Amino acid sequence: MKFSGLLFVIAALAMADGPGKVDLWHGAKVVSEALPAGPGLETAVLAKYENHSVMVIRRQKTGQVELHQTQTDIMIVESGSGELRTGGTMPDAKTTAPHELRSDEMKGGMSRHVVPGDLIHIPANVSHQVVLKPGETIDYVTIKVDAP
C-alpha cells in the first residue's frame, strides 16, 4: 500500500486547482530520484499549487521541533522508521520564517513510532519533531496544506 493511498491524496489535492491538472509521481521513485544521498536532512519540493505543496524529505538525524501556524502537514512514511513527537511546548522557540517556529527541544507531548505506510495528519499550530536513533534514516512525503 506504500504509495497507493498517497497517489490518491495527491491526485485529489491537485485536482482542487482545476480540471485537467493532475500530477503523478510513481511509487518509491518519488524519494529515491528526487533526493541526493547526503548526511542530515535533504528536501525537495515536487510541486506547488494554489493552497498546498508536495515535498519529499530524507532525514538521517533528529530534526528540530517545528510548528507551522498556517499550514497542516500530511505525511506518508515511505521507508525507514523513527519516533514522531507531537503536541509539546517549545522552549526558546524562534521564528525562522513567516508563521514558522523552530526549537531545539520539546517538553511534554506524545511520542509515536512511525513505519512505512503510515499516514500522519498534523494540524496547524501543533508542534512536531521526527526523532531518530544514530544510524537511522527515514524517507517521507509531506503535503503542506494552507489553512483556509
Biotite code that builds the C-alpha atoms (Angstrom):
import biotite.structure as struc

atoms = struc.array([
    struc.Atom([0.000, 0.000, 0.000], chain_id="A", res_id=1, res_name="MET", atom_name="CA", element="C"),
    struc.Atom([3.017, 2.277, 0.319], chain_id="A", res_id=2, res_name="LYS", atom_name="CA", element="C"),
    struc.Atom([2.042, 4.897, -2.198], chain_id="A", res_id=3, res_name="PHE", atom_name="CA", element="C"),
    struc.Atom([-1.381, 3.878, -3.494], chain_id="A", res_id=4, res_name="SER", atom_name="CA", element="C"),
    struc.Atom([-3.078, 5.991, -0.811], chain_id="A", res_id=5, res_name="GLY", atom_name="CA", element="C"),
    struc.Atom([-0.548, 8.765, -1.325], chain_id="A", res_id=6, res_name="LEU", atom_name="CA", element="C"),
    struc.Atom([-1.212, 8.954, -5.037], chain_id="A", res_id=7, res_name="LEU", atom_name="CA", element="C"),
    struc.Atom([-4.950, 9.216, -4.370], chain_id="A", res_id=8, res_name="PHE", atom_name="CA", element="C"),
    struc.Atom([-4.397, 12.074, -1.889], chain_id="A", res_id=9, res_name="VAL", atom_name="CA", element="C"),
    struc.Atom([-2.025, 13.908, -4.232], chain_id="A", res_id=10, res_name="ILE", atom_name="CA", element="C"),
    struc.Atom([-4.359, 13.485, -7.210], chain_id="A", res_id=11, res_name="ALA", atom_name="CA", element="C"),
    struc.Atom([-7.334, 14.730, -5.184], chain_id="A", res_id=12, res_name="ALA", atom_name="CA", element="C"),
    struc.Atom([-5.437, 17.786, -3.963], chain_id="A", res_id=13, res_name="LEU", atom_name="CA", element="C"),
    struc.Atom([-4.020, 18.512, -7.417], chain_id="A", res_id=14, res_name="ALA", atom_name="CA", element="C"),
    struc.Atom([-7.485, 18.401, -8.934], chain_id="A", res_id=15, res_name="MET", atom_name="CA", element="C"),
    struc.Atom([-8.520, 21.116, -6.463], chain_id="A", res_id=16, res_name="ALA", atom_name="CA", element="C"),
    struc.Atom([-6.536, 23.519, -8.669], chain_id="A", res_id=17, res_name="ASP", atom_name="CA", element="C"),
    struc.Atom([-8.787, 22.850, -11.648], chain_id="A", res_id=18, res_name="GLY", atom_name="CA", element="C"),
    struc.Atom([-9.833, 20.167, -14.067], chain_id="A", res_id=19, res_name="PRO", atom_name="CA", element="C"),
    struc.Atom([-7.089, 18.623, -16.165], chain_id="A", res_id=20, res_name="GLY", atom_name="CA", element="C"),
    struc.Atom([-4.271, 19.399, -13.728], chain_id="A", res_id=21, res_name="LYS", atom_name="CA", element="C"),
    struc.Atom([-3.127, 16.045, -12.344], chain_id="A", res_id=22, res_name="VAL", atom_name="CA", element="C"),
    struc.Atom([0.467, 15.261, -11.430], chain_id="A", res_id=23, res_name="ASP", atom_name="CA", element="C"),
    struc.Atom([1.693, 11.700, -10.879], chain_id="A", res_id=24, res_name="LEU", atom_name="CA", element="C"),
    struc.Atom([4.837, 10.517, -9.155], chain_id="A", res_id=25, res_name="TRP", atom_name="CA", element="C"),
    struc.Atom([5.493, 6.768, -9.289], chain_id="A", res_id=26, res_name="HIS", atom_name="CA", element="C"),
    struc.Atom([5.941, 4.845, -6.021], chain_id="A", res_id=27, res_name="GLY", atom_name="CA", element="C"),
    struc.Atom([9.333, 4.520, -4.382], chain_id="A", res_id=28, res_name="ALA", atom_name="CA", element="C"),
    struc.Atom([10.962, 6.543, -7.160], chain_id="A", res_id=29, res_name="LYS", atom_name="CA", element="C"),
    struc.Atom([9.456, 9.662, -5.595], chain_id="A", res_id=30, res_name="VAL", atom_name="CA", element="C"),
    struc.Atom([12.015, 9.802, -2.799], chain_id="A", res_id=31, res_name="VAL", atom_name="CA", element="C"),
    struc.Atom([14.957, 7.925, -4.310], chain_id="A", res_id=32, res_name="SER", atom_name="CA", element="C"),
    struc.Atom([15.074, 10.005, -7.507], chain_id="A", res_id=33, res_name="GLU", atom_name="CA", element="C"),
    struc.Atom([14.241, 13.390, -6.000], chain_id="A", res_id=34, res_name="ALA", atom_name="CA", element="C"),
    struc.Atom([16.797, 13.417, -3.198], chain_id="A", res_id=35, res_name="LEU", atom_name="CA", element="C"),
    struc.Atom([20.560, 13.065, -3.218], chain_id="A", res_id=36, res_name="PRO", atom_name="CA", element="C"),
    struc.Atom([22.153, 10.817, -0.632], chain_id="A", res_id=37, res_name="ALA", atom_name="CA", element="C"),
    struc.Atom([23.630, 13.090, 1.997], chain_id="A", res_id=38, res_name="GLY", atom_name="CA", element="C"),
    struc.Atom([24.044, 13.395, 5.742], chain_id="A", res_id=39, res_name="PRO", atom_name="CA", element="C"),
    struc.Atom([21.412, 15.058, 7.875], chain_id="A", res_id=40, res_name="GLY", atom_name="CA", element="C"),
    struc.Atom([18.373, 16.428, 6.084], chain_id="A", res_id=41, res_name="LEU", atom_name="CA", element="C"),
    struc.Atom([17.546, 16.524, 2.385], chain_id="A", res_id=42, res_name="GLU", atom_name="CA", element="C"),
    struc.Atom([14.318, 18.021, 0.999], chain_id="A", res_id=43, res_name="THR", atom_name="CA", element="C"),
    struc.Atom([12.864, 18.571, -2.450], chain_id="A", res_id=44, res_name="ALA", atom_name="CA", element="C"),
    struc.Atom([9.640, 20.324, -3.387], chain_id="A", res_id=45, res_name="VAL", atom_name="CA", element="C"),
    struc.Atom([7.907, 18.284, -6.096], chain_id="A", res_id=46, res_name="LEU", atom_name="CA", element="C"),
    struc.Atom([5.138, 20.793, -6.808], chain_id="A", res_id=47, res_name="ALA", atom_name="CA", element="C"),
    struc.Atom([3.434, 23.925, -5.521], chain_id="A", res_id=48, res_name="LYS", atom_name="CA", element="C"),
    struc.Atom([-0.262, 24.550, -6.035], chain_id="A", res_id=49, res_name="TYR", atom_name="CA", element="C"),
    struc.Atom([-2.694, 27.284, -5.055], chain_id="A", res_id=50, res_name="GLU", atom_name="CA", element="C"),
    struc.Atom([-3.313, 26.029, -1.500], chain_id="A", res_id=51, res_name="ASN", atom_name="CA", element="C"),
    struc.Atom([-0.765, 23.258, -0.930], chain_id="A", res_id=52, res_name="HIS", atom_name="CA", element="C"),
    struc.Atom([2.632, 21.890, -1.864], chain_id="A", res_id=53, res_name="SER", atom_name="CA", element="C"),
    struc.Atom([4.135, 18.403, -2.128], chain_id="A", res_id=54, res_name="VAL", atom_name="CA", element="C"),
    struc.Atom([7.646, 17.671, -0.924], chain_id="A", res_id=55, res_name="MET", atom_name="CA", element="C"),
    struc.Atom([9.864, 14.696, -0.153], chain_id="A", res_id=56, res_name="VAL", atom_name="CA", element="C"),
    struc.Atom([12.123, 14.517, 2.883], chain_id="A", res_id=57, res_name="ILE", atom_name="CA", element="C"),
    struc.Atom([15.009, 12.255, 3.869], chain_id="A", res_id=58, res_name="ARG", atom_name="CA", element="C"),
    struc.Atom([16.212, 12.523, 7.460], chain_id="A", res_id=59, res_name="ARG", atom_name="CA", element="C"),
    struc.Atom([19.361, 10.870, 8.740], chain_id="A", res_id=60, res_name="GLN", atom_name="CA", element="C"),
    struc.Atom([19.336, 12.653, 12.076], chain_id="A", res_id=61, res_name="LYS", atom_name="CA", element="C"),
    struc.Atom([16.820, 14.102, 14.506], chain_id="A", res_id=62, res_name="THR", atom_name="CA", element="C"),
    struc.Atom([15.219, 17.303, 13.274], chain_id="A", res_id=63, res_name="GLY", atom_name="CA", element="C"),
    struc.Atom([14.317, 20.447, 15.175], chain_id="A", res_id=64, res_name="GLN", atom_name="CA", element="C"),
    struc.Atom([10.918, 20.853, 16.772], chain_id="A", res_id=65, res_name="VAL", atom_name="CA", element="C"),
    struc.Atom([8.730, 22.781, 14.356], chain_id="A", res_id=66, res_name="GLU", atom_name="CA", element="C"),
    struc.Atom([5.341, 24.438, 14.390], chain_id="A", res_id=67, res_name="LEU", atom_name="CA", element="C"),
    struc.Atom([3.516, 25.808, 11.344], chain_id="A", res_id=68, res_name="HIS", atom_name="CA", element="C"),
    struc.Atom([0.948, 28.436, 12.299], chain_id="A", res_id=69, res_name="GLN", atom_name="CA", element="C"),
    struc.Atom([-0.859, 28.464, 8.950], chain_id="A", res_id=70, res_name="THR", atom_name="CA", element="C"),
    struc.Atom([-0.228, 25.011, 7.427], chain_id="A", res_id=71, res_name="GLN", atom_name="CA", element="C"),
    struc.Atom([-1.325, 21.457, 8.106], chain_id="A", res_id=72, res_name="THR", atom_name="CA", element="C"),
    struc.Atom([1.202, 18.686, 7.352], chain_id="A", res_id=73, res_name="ASP", atom_name="CA", element="C"),
    struc.Atom([0.084, 15.374, 5.884], chain_id="A", res_id=74, res_name="ILE", atom_name="CA", element="C"),
    struc.Atom([2.984, 12.928, 5.999], chain_id="A", res_id=75, res_name="MET", atom_name="CA", element="C"),
    struc.Atom([3.334, 9.490, 4.408], chain_id="A", res_id=76, res_name="ILE", atom_name="CA", element="C"),
    struc.Atom([6.298, 7.375, 5.543], chain_id="A", res_id=77, res_name="VAL", atom_name="CA", element="C"),
    struc.Atom([7.957, 5.709, 2.544], chain_id="A", res_id=78, res_name="GLU", atom_name="CA", element="C"),
    struc.Atom([10.922, 3.922, 4.142], chain_id="A", res_id=79, res_name="SER", atom_name="CA", element="C"),
    struc.Atom([12.771, 3.679, 7.430], chain_id="A", res_id=80, res_name="GLY", atom_name="CA", element="C"),
    struc.Atom([11.268, 4.418, 10.826], chain_id="A", res_id=81, res_name="SER", atom_name="CA", element="C"),
    struc.Atom([11.513, 6.814, 13.723], chain_id="A", res_id=82, res_name="GLY", atom_name="CA", element="C"),
    struc.Atom([9.643, 8.468, 16.561], chain_id="A", res_id=83, res_name="GLU", atom_name="CA", element="C"),
    struc.Atom([7.207, 11.267, 15.840], chain_id="A", res_id=84, res_name="LEU", atom_name="CA", element="C"),
    struc.Atom([6.792, 13.584, 18.810], chain_id="A", res_id=85, res_name="ARG", atom_name="CA", element="C"),
    struc.Atom([3.798, 15.936, 18.797], chain_id="A", res_id=86, res_name="THR", atom_name="CA", element="C"),
    struc.Atom([1.982, 18.448, 20.944], chain_id="A", res_id=87, res_name="GLY", atom_name="CA", element="C"),
    struc.Atom([4.603, 19.532, 23.453], chain_id="A", res_id=88, res_name="GLY", atom_name="CA", element="C"),
    struc.Atom([5.757, 23.017, 24.340], chain_id="A", res_id=89, res_name="THR", atom_name="CA", element="C"),
    struc.Atom([8.708, 24.631, 22.561], chain_id="A", res_id=90, res_name="MET", atom_name="CA", element="C"),
    struc.Atom([11.015, 26.431, 24.998], chain_id="A", res_id=91, res_name="PRO", atom_name="CA", element="C"),
    struc.Atom([13.044, 29.161, 23.343], chain_id="A", res_id=92, res_name="ASP", atom_name="CA", element="C"),
    struc.Atom([11.085, 28.858, 20.074], chain_id="A", res_id=93, res_name="ALA", atom_name="CA", element="C"),
    struc.Atom([12.310, 31.208, 17.382], chain_id="A", res_id=94, res_name="LYS", atom_name="CA", element="C"),
    struc.Atom([10.530, 32.478, 14.279], chain_id="A", res_id=95, res_name="THR", atom_name="CA", element="C"),
    struc.Atom([12.519, 31.171, 11.288], chain_id="A", res_id=96, res_name="THR", atom_name="CA", element="C"),
    struc.Atom([10.135, 32.323, 8.534], chain_id="A", res_id=97, res_name="ALA", atom_name="CA", element="C"),
    struc.Atom([6.696, 33.932, 8.496], chain_id="A", res_id=98, res_name="PRO", atom_name="CA", element="C"),
    struc.Atom([4.320, 31.724, 10.541], chain_id="A", res_id=99, res_name="HIS", atom_name="CA", element="C"),
    struc.Atom([7.112, 29.149, 11.208], chain_id="A", res_id=100, res_name="GLU", atom_name="CA", element="C"),
    struc.Atom([8.605, 28.423, 14.629], chain_id="A", res_id=101, res_name="LEU", atom_name="CA", element="C"),
    struc.Atom([11.574, 26.170, 15.497], chain_id="A", res_id=102, res_name="ARG", atom_name="CA", element="C"),
    struc.Atom([13.106, 24.995, 18.755], chain_id="A", res_id=103, res_name="SER", atom_name="CA", element="C"),
    struc.Atom([15.878, 22.599, 19.718], chain_id="A", res_id=104, res_name="ASP", atom_name="CA", element="C"),
    struc.Atom([13.715, 20.850, 22.308], chain_id="A", res_id=105, res_name="GLU", atom_name="CA", element="C"),
    struc.Atom([10.159, 19.836, 23.088], chain_id="A", res_id=106, res_name="MET", atom_name="CA", element="C"),
    struc.Atom([8.795, 19.486, 26.598], chain_id="A", res_id=107, res_name="LYS", atom_name="CA", element="C"),
    struc.Atom([5.935, 17.061, 27.089], chain_id="A", res_id=108, res_name="GLY", atom_name="CA", element="C"),
    struc.Atom([3.812, 15.914, 24.191], chain_id="A", res_id=109, res_name="GLY", atom_name="CA", element="C"),
    struc.Atom([3.210, 12.438, 22.782], chain_id="A", res_id=110, res_name="MET", atom_name="CA", element="C"),
    struc.Atom([5.596, 10.058, 21.030], chain_id="A", res_id=111, res_name="SER", atom_name="CA", element="C"),
    struc.Atom([4.570, 7.539, 18.358], chain_id="A", res_id=112, res_name="ARG", atom_name="CA", element="C"),
    struc.Atom([6.693, 5.033, 16.422], chain_id="A", res_id=113, res_name="HIS", atom_name="CA", element="C"),
    struc.Atom([6.194, 5.522, 12.663], chain_id="A", res_id=114, res_name="VAL", atom_name="CA", element="C"),
    struc.Atom([6.941, 2.994, 9.904], chain_id="A", res_id=115, res_name="VAL", atom_name="CA", element="C"),
    struc.Atom([6.499, 2.684, 6.116], chain_id="A", res_id=116, res_name="PRO", atom_name="CA", element="C"),
    struc.Atom([2.893, 3.084, 5.017], chain_id="A", res_id=117, res_name="GLY", atom_name="CA", element="C"),
    struc.Atom([1.902, 5.266, 7.987], chain_id="A", res_id=118, res_name="ASP", atom_name="CA", element="C"),
    struc.Atom([-0.239, 8.289, 7.102], chain_id="A", res_id=119, res_name="LEU", atom_name="CA", element="C"),
    struc.Atom([0.014, 11.181, 9.580], chain_id="A", res_id=120, res_name="ILE", atom_name="CA", element="C"),
    struc.Atom([-2.092, 14.354, 9.866], chain_id="A", res_id=121, res_name="HIS", atom_name="CA", element="C"),
    struc.Atom([-0.548, 17.225, 11.876], chain_id="A", res_id=122, res_name="ILE", atom_name="CA", element="C"),
    struc.Atom([-2.878, 20.247, 12.147], chain_id="A", res_id=123, res_name="PRO", atom_name="CA", element="C"),
    struc.Atom([-1.591, 23.823, 12.058], chain_id="A", res_id=124, res_name="ALA", atom_name="CA", element="C"),
    struc.Atom([-0.305, 25.052, 15.451], chain_id="A", res_id=125, res_name="ASN", atom_name="CA", element="C"),
    struc.Atom([0.732, 21.581, 16.656], chain_id="A", res_id=126, res_name="VAL", atom_name="CA", element="C"),
    struc.Atom([4.424, 21.202, 17.468], chain_id="A", res_id=127, res_name="SER", atom_name="CA", element="C"),
    struc.Atom([6.141, 18.168, 15.956], chain_id="A", res_id=128, res_name="HIS", atom_name="CA", element="C"),
    struc.Atom([9.555, 16.571, 15.624], chain_id="A", res_id=129, res_name="GLN", atom_name="CA", element="C"),
    struc.Atom([10.975, 13.443, 13.968], chain_id="A", res_id=130, res_name="VAL", atom_name="CA", element="C"),
    struc.Atom([13.440, 11.775, 16.342], chain_id="A", res_id=131, res_name="VAL", atom_name="CA", element="C"),
    struc.Atom([15.943, 9.235, 15.005], chain_id="A", res_id=132, res_name="LEU", atom_name="CA", element="C"),
    struc.Atom([18.442, 6.977, 16.729], chain_id="A", res_id=133, res_name="LYS", atom_name="CA", element="C"),
    struc.Atom([22.048, 7.177, 15.464], chain_id="A", res_id=134, res_name="PRO", atom_name="CA", element="C"),
    struc.Atom([22.320, 5.385, 12.101], chain_id="A", res_id=135, res_name="GLY", atom_name="CA", element="C"),
    struc.Atom([18.569, 5.521, 11.359], chain_id="A", res_id=136, res_name="GLU", atom_name="CA", element="C"),
    struc.Atom([17.128, 7.071, 8.199], chain_id="A", res_id=137, res_name="THR", atom_name="CA", element="C"),
    struc.Atom([13.519, 7.909, 7.352], chain_id="A", res_id=138, res_name="ILE", atom_name="CA", element="C"),
    struc.Atom([12.073, 8.974, 3.981], chain_id="A", res_id=139, res_name="ASP", atom_name="CA", element="C"),
    struc.Atom([8.632, 10.524, 3.773], chain_id="A", res_id=140, res_name="TYR", atom_name="CA", element="C"),
    struc.Atom([6.374, 12.638, 1.613], chain_id="A", res_id=141, res_name="VAL", atom_name="CA", element="C"),
    struc.Atom([4.813, 15.751, 3.151], chain_id="A", res_id=142, res_name="THR", atom_name="CA", element="C"),
    struc.Atom([1.830, 17.581, 1.730], chain_id="A", res_id=143, res_name="ILE", atom_name="CA", element="C"),
    struc.Atom([1.655, 21.063, 3.237], chain_id="A", res_id=144, res_name="LYS", atom_name="CA", element="C"),
    struc.Atom([-1.894, 22.424, 3.106], chain_id="A", res_id=145, res_name="VAL", atom_name="CA", element="C"),
    struc.Atom([-2.542, 26.111, 3.745], chain_id="A", res_id=146, res_name="ASP", atom_name="CA", element="C"),
    struc.Atom([-5.160, 26.855, 6.391], chain_id="A", res_id=147, res_name="ALA", atom_name="CA", element="C"),
    struc.Atom([-8.378, 28.308, 4.976], chain_id="A", res_id=148, res_name="PRO", atom_name="CA", element="C"),
])
